Amino acid sequence: MVPPVGRTAVRRLPEKQVHDRAALDAVLDAGLVAHVAVHDDGGQPYVVPVGYARDGDSVLIHGSTASRLFRSLAEGAPTCLTVTLLDGLVLARSVFESSMHYRSAMVLGMATTLEGPDQVRGLERVSEHLMPGRWADARQPSRKELAATLVLSLPLVEWSVKVSDGPPDDATDDLALPVWAGILPLHERYGQPTPAPDLRDGLDVPEYVRGWTRR
Ligand SMILES: Cc1cc2nc3c(=O)[nH]c(=O)nc-3n(C[C@H](O)[C@H](O)[C@H](O)COP(=O)(O)OP(=O)(O)OC[C@H]3O[C@@H](n4cnc5c(N)ncnc54)[C@H](O)[C@@H]3O)c2cc1C
């Protein structure tokens, strides 16, 4: 349990903050895309979407050594990483009270660069989070590809989780309005696999791919 203090104490609707570490792991393990903040020398902020994986007590991200985001983070720039799971729309009687069901995580801190066997293991972890079973099937990274890739580890030390899951919270005066109110759940799902146009003959969609599901 992490007490709601400091930079990660939710001030706006604090009742939506969830303090259990298991809740953080659940959000990070369910998501596929993280948004990672960085700013340039002039102070212009950028928020960059990337694939990621949780690895125990860290979040791993990987990218090109030519990427502004990754170079800056590798040099020790502080960052903020968020993962957002959108679970539905909340249709209130008023536009003002209309909102969303979500689970979101925010992690603050500085990343370190993984090197040698840790770099390869980090890449495997990210690959297996995004595409379970693929690492053993697809060609592994070459030495040249590894040299062009930064793998960064952001520790799960300063973090917060916010969950919104209640019914519409309309003002009492609005309850009698002739307007439908409720929740419209939203789900992600994979579509039908489409073979590459240059796929060699005799290859079917792997069984492990057929087993992938979303929430
Ligand atoms: C899908 C989605 C849609 C949203 N839509 C809106 C919207 O349209 N308008 C709006 O005002 N807000 C929206 N929110 C909530 C928004 O993310 C902020 O929580 C809210 O705006 C308060 O921001 P703040 O900077 O005042 O937070 P504060 O409560 O002051 O933030 C303090 C600390 O709380 C934590 N925190 C704040 N927000 C989050 C979060 N979402 N997840 C995890 N930790 C958090 C961070 O550690 C932060 O440093 C949405 C959230 C999600 C996930």
The ligand as an ORCA input file, in Angstrom:
! r2SCAN-3c Opt
* xyz 0 1
  C      -9.594      8.138    -20.197
  C      -9.560      9.345    -19.291
  C     -10.289     10.465    -19.631
  C     -10.276     11.599    -18.801
  N     -10.967     12.701    -19.188
  C     -10.870     13.830    -18.459
  C     -11.448     15.058    -18.914
  O     -12.042     15.129    -19.992
  N     -11.329     16.157    -18.136
  C     -10.645     16.120    -16.954
  O     -10.532     17.163    -16.283
  N     -10.085     14.991    -16.500
  C     -10.170     13.853    -17.225
  N      -9.569     12.710    -16.796
  C      -8.896     12.729    -15.483
  C      -7.513     13.314    -15.635
  O      -6.630     12.272    -16.047
  C      -6.965     13.917    -14.332
  O      -6.991     12.930    -13.305
  C      -7.778     15.132    -13.894
  O      -7.948     16.058    -14.965
  C      -7.102     15.834    -12.733
  O      -5.859     16.339    -13.169
  P      -4.951     17.117    -12.156
  O      -3.651     17.448    -12.835
  O      -5.742     18.234    -11.525
  O      -4.693     15.964    -11.100
  P      -4.216     15.969     -9.631
  O      -5.198     15.210     -8.831
  O      -3.801     17.342     -9.156
  O      -2.900     15.108     -9.822
  C      -2.046     14.815     -8.737
  C      -1.443     13.481     -8.970
  O      -2.487     12.522     -9.085
  C      -2.102     11.495     -9.987
  N      -3.077     11.444    -11.101
  C      -3.842     12.420    -11.612
  N      -4.614     11.985    -12.634
  C      -4.294     10.680    -12.777
  C      -4.746      9.692    -13.664
  N      -5.686      9.928    -14.622
  N      -4.205      8.459    -13.551
  C      -3.269      8.164    -12.615
  N      -2.819      9.077    -11.743
  C      -3.328     10.331    -11.822
  C      -0.728     11.838    -10.496
  O       0.244     11.162     -9.728
  C      -0.644     13.321    -10.257
  O       0.667     13.764    -10.149
  C      -9.547     11.576    -17.593
  C      -8.812     10.428    -17.253
  C      -8.815      9.333    -18.095
  C      -7.979      8.149    -17.715
*
